[in-house]
Amino acid sequence: MTRVGFVGLGSQGGPMAQQIIVGGFPTTLWARRPATLEPYAGTGATFAASPEELAANSDVIGVCVLADRDVDEVVDAMLPGIAPGTVLAVHSTVHPATCARVADAVGERGAMVIDAPVSGGGIAAAARALLVMVGGDDSALERCRPVFETFGDPIVHLGPLGTGQLAKLVNNLLFTTQLGTGDAALTLGESLGLDRAALASVLSRGSGNSYALGVVAGSGVEPLGAVAGGTLRKDVDIVTSIAAERDGDAASLAALAEEVLTRMGHPKS
């Protein structure tokens, strides 16, 4: 079977790795913090001593670390062990230029890269229902598809390398704005004498529903800053910078997102 390596065992990557192991793929894990590996003891997964060792024992490598810098660091450490024909899947949400840079580096080793960011969280991964947004070569995706199917459905191929990232970034920009509009609707209802929880129950079953509405129904926008503010700040900055470079019209969404991020305690620097 395809040998799978996975790096990035956080709240999103951890459940993905678990599903790959459950799916029966020979799986090698590496983590910067050894304690992160403890939940995988006894699962049949192999623990690598280094990223290079992980790469040398993998045909498909999933990378689900936080930011562009983290992707660069992990891939640089893997490079000596990457063999020709290996496919590296970037599940992190990063700038498309990072994926291109990584592709150039691993291409010198005869390997390929696809970007495959995901949406849905650990619960969706456990249910094999993560949305997987893929950019890259058709043949590389087909190599990875059986692995992705252990945690993802649907798997959407958007086009060449980087397009999966663009789709995920636009999604996260829209989600950020919807946090603000959902909270504003609930606050309006409260000012009109409606119970917030009851109104949230109504709106969640009406045409005004959104995933973000459920997120802000209880606590509002501000407390989310400690949990998701930094990540959303990163993603909004990336997509708005790309839009500016390519003459894309992100102004209206960006303005709404900035209001939300400021309330979260993550204003634009």
C-alpha positions as MATLAB code, in Angstrom:
seq = 'MTRVGFVGLGSQGGPMAQQIIVGGFPTTLWARRPATLEPYAGTGATFAASPEELAANSDVIGVCVLADRDVDEVVDAMLPGIAPGTVLAVHSTVHPATCARVADAVGERGAMVIDAPVSGGGIAAAARALLVMVGGDDSALERCRPVFETFGDPIVHLGPLGTGQLAKLVNNLLFTTQLGTGDAALTLGESLGLDRAALASVLSRGSGNSYALGVVAGSGVEPLGAVAGGTLRKDVDIVTSIAAERDGDAASLAALAEEVLTRMGHPKS';
ca = [
       0.000    0.000    0.000;
       0.911    3.636   -0.299;
       3.137    4.650    2.591;
       1.946    7.883    4.179;
       3.889   10.404    6.221;
       2.122   13.133    8.197;
       3.407   16.221    9.979;
       1.193   18.584   11.962;
      -0.865   16.768   14.580;
      -2.890   19.701   15.895;
      -6.632   20.125   16.230;
      -7.093   19.689   12.475;
      -4.186   17.491   11.445;
      -4.462   15.089   14.372;
      -7.908   13.732   13.426;
      -6.803   13.535    9.782;
      -3.803   11.415   10.737;
      -6.013    9.203   12.899;
      -8.304    8.510    9.958;
      -5.376    7.675    7.681;
      -4.165    5.137   10.240;
      -7.669    3.686   10.665;
      -7.858    3.455    6.869;
      -5.036    0.912    6.980;
      -2.264    2.933    5.364;
       1.259    2.353    6.712;
       1.735    5.708    8.426;
       4.811    7.493    9.722;
       4.462   10.505   12.019;
       6.880   13.194   13.159;
       6.223   16.069   15.548;
       8.282   18.945   16.870;
       6.823   18.242   20.336;
       7.145   14.536   21.283;
       4.094   14.771   23.554;
       1.973   15.302   20.437;
       2.722   11.710   19.423;
       1.399   10.144   22.622;
      -2.212    9.658   21.371;
      -0.852    7.503   18.524;
       0.964    4.985   20.705;
      -0.408    1.542   19.971;
      -2.185    2.595   16.777;
       0.294    0.942   14.450;
       1.812    4.235   13.339;
       5.585    4.539   13.153;
       7.333    7.518   14.737;
      10.200    9.054   12.773;
      13.201   10.573   14.509;
      13.365   13.426   11.996;
      11.470   14.925    9.046;
      14.140   13.471    6.756;
      13.477    9.965    8.084;
       9.718   10.454    7.670;
      10.186   11.534    4.053;
      12.439    8.589    3.269;
       9.689    6.196    4.398;
       6.738    7.868    2.636;
       5.192    7.847   -0.827;
       2.627   10.536    0.084;
       3.401   13.190    2.691;
       0.760   15.377    4.336;
       1.831   18.663    5.919;
      -0.698   20.384    8.192;
       1.312   22.954   10.122;
       0.114   26.488   10.856;
       1.779   29.076    8.638;
       3.994   29.669    5.607;
       7.166   29.785    7.697;
       6.298   26.434    9.280;
       5.721   24.802    5.893;
       9.077   26.081    4.624;
      10.906   24.814    7.720;
       9.341   21.349    7.643;
       9.864   20.859    3.918;
      13.476   22.065    4.088;
      14.106   19.470    6.797;
      12.447   16.748    4.713;
      14.244   17.450    1.449;
      17.228   15.105    1.829;
      14.875   12.171    2.387;
      12.342   12.843   -0.368;
      12.553   10.256   -3.149;
      11.543   10.648   -6.809;
       7.817   10.068   -7.315;
       6.829   11.232   -3.846;
       3.781   13.525   -3.617;
       3.709   16.185   -0.914;
       0.269   17.546   -0.001;
       0.166   20.940    1.696;
      -2.927   20.861    3.924;
      -1.909   24.092    5.673;
      -3.671   27.303    4.649;
      -0.838   29.384    3.210;
       0.042   31.738    0.375;
      -0.023   30.067   -3.070;
       3.525   31.359   -3.559;
       4.624   29.131   -0.691;
       3.250   26.107   -2.532;
       5.090   27.167   -5.687;
       8.317   27.614   -3.724;
       7.943   24.177   -2.152;
       7.156   22.653   -5.552;
      10.393   24.048   -6.980;
      12.384   22.613   -4.087;
      10.914   19.105   -4.149;
      10.843   19.116   -7.945;
      14.626   19.002   -7.861;
      14.224   15.688   -6.036;
      11.813   14.345   -8.682;
       8.791   14.780   -6.420;
       5.501   16.667   -6.851;
       3.401   19.015   -4.717;
      -0.340   19.611   -4.513;
      -2.064   22.090   -2.256;
      -4.961   20.527   -0.391;
      -6.249   22.789    2.392;
      -9.302   21.537    4.244;
     -12.392   22.929    5.935;
     -14.681   21.428    8.551;
     -12.538   20.827   11.626;
     -11.711   17.706   13.581;
     -15.341   16.603   13.851;
     -15.673   16.515   10.067;
     -12.395   14.624    9.751;
     -13.626   11.977   12.181;
     -16.786   11.670   10.089;
     -14.725   11.409    6.865;
     -16.491   14.574    5.718;
     -13.780   17.222    5.457;
     -13.984   19.476    2.434;
     -10.646   19.076    0.611;
      -9.752   21.832   -1.870;
      -7.048   20.688   -4.266;
      -4.765   22.504   -6.657;
      -2.169   20.720   -8.724;
      -1.470   17.969  -11.212;
      -4.216   15.423  -11.953;
      -1.909   12.454  -11.600;
      -0.589   13.686   -8.255;
      -4.132   14.043   -6.945;
      -5.018   10.525   -8.059;
      -2.002    9.224   -6.132;
      -3.319   10.980   -3.032;
      -7.041   10.441   -3.484;
      -7.317    7.111   -1.592;
      -5.530    8.749    1.348;
      -7.720   11.847    1.225;
     -10.839    9.679    1.123;
     -10.068    8.412    4.623;
     -10.960   11.865    5.991;
     -12.456   13.891    3.152;
     -15.684   14.172    1.170;
     -15.975   16.043   -1.105;
     -12.552   16.300   -2.675;
     -12.733   19.203   -5.135;
     -10.015   19.717   -7.764;
      -9.982   23.438   -8.559;
      -7.147   23.655  -11.080;
      -3.378   24.166  -11.079;
      -1.139   24.432   -8.037;
      -2.267   27.202   -5.695;
      -5.952   27.217   -6.614;
      -6.879   25.111   -3.602;
      -5.299   27.759   -1.396;
      -7.152   30.556   -3.182;
     -10.486   28.815   -2.624;
      -9.735   28.222    1.073;
      -8.613   31.829    1.574;
     -11.771   33.236   -0.025;
     -13.789   30.863    2.158;
     -12.067   32.131    5.300;
     -12.539   35.761    4.289;
     -16.260   35.132    3.807;
     -16.470   33.244    7.113;
     -14.860   36.171    8.920;
     -17.434   38.610    7.531;
     -20.280   36.237    8.392;
     -19.148   36.140   12.015;
     -19.816   39.866   12.102;
     -23.136   39.804   10.282;
     -24.402   36.861   12.333;
     -23.554   38.603   15.590;
     -25.107   41.851   14.333;
     -28.365   40.065   13.502;
     -28.549   38.454   16.935;
     -27.726   41.737   18.646;
     -30.457   43.459   16.627;
     -32.920   40.822   17.761;
     -31.947   41.358   21.401;
     -32.479   45.108   21.023;
     -35.991   44.338   19.749;
     -36.748   42.213   22.786;
     -36.013   38.766   21.370;
     -34.153   36.115   23.330;
     -30.749   35.589   21.690;
     -30.758   31.798   21.954;
     -34.330   31.509   20.669;
     -33.583   33.803   17.735;
     -30.451   31.818   16.933;
     -32.578   28.669   16.819;
     -34.954   30.340   14.368;
     -32.254   31.811   12.125;
     -30.340   28.538   12.017;
     -33.363   26.966   10.337;
     -34.172   29.884    8.077;
     -32.828   31.345    4.865;
     -30.428   33.567    6.839;
     -28.516   30.639    8.271;
     -24.740   30.279    8.053;
     -22.108   28.198    9.788;
     -20.769   31.386   11.375;
     -24.144   32.135   12.940;
     -23.872   29.019   15.058;
     -20.348   29.981   16.106;
     -21.391   33.414   17.444;
     -24.823   32.408   18.776;
     -23.677   31.963   22.344;
     -20.746   34.234   23.045;
     -20.576   36.759   20.217;
     -17.490   37.753   18.242;
     -15.038   39.049   20.827;
     -14.166   35.797   22.687;
     -13.242   34.135   19.393;
     -10.126   36.279   19.184;
      -8.210   34.052   21.563;
      -9.138   30.912   19.619;
      -9.241   31.877   15.960;
      -8.301   35.538   15.660;
      -4.657   35.003   14.761;
      -5.420   32.420   12.086;
      -8.173   34.502   10.502;
      -5.916   37.574   10.608;
      -3.271   35.614    8.697;
      -5.698   34.352    6.081;
      -7.435   37.696    5.508;
      -4.057   39.394    5.052;
      -2.977   36.800    2.489;
      -6.127   36.892    0.377;
      -6.428   40.678    0.390;
      -2.783   41.042   -0.647;
      -3.307   38.589   -3.518;
      -6.457   40.445   -4.585;
      -4.527   43.718   -4.639;
      -1.758   42.182   -6.750;
      -4.233   40.692   -9.245;
      -6.738   43.580   -9.331;
      -9.358   41.446   -7.585;
     -12.263   43.216   -5.905;
     -11.987   42.297   -2.235;
     -12.711   45.742   -0.829;
     -16.236   45.222    0.487;
     -15.515   41.847    2.087;
     -12.193   43.084    3.464;
     -13.835   46.084    5.129;
     -16.339   43.843    6.914;
     -13.604   41.413    7.904;
     -11.490   44.218    9.375;
     -14.344   45.258   11.649;
     -14.652   41.699   12.946;
     -10.922   41.205   13.437;
     -10.629   44.496   15.299;
     -13.381   43.375   17.686;
     -11.476   40.135   18.171;
      -8.409   42.100   19.215;
      -6.503   41.485   15.962;
      -6.573   44.825   14.106;
      -4.501   45.320   10.988;
      -0.951   46.204   11.937;
];
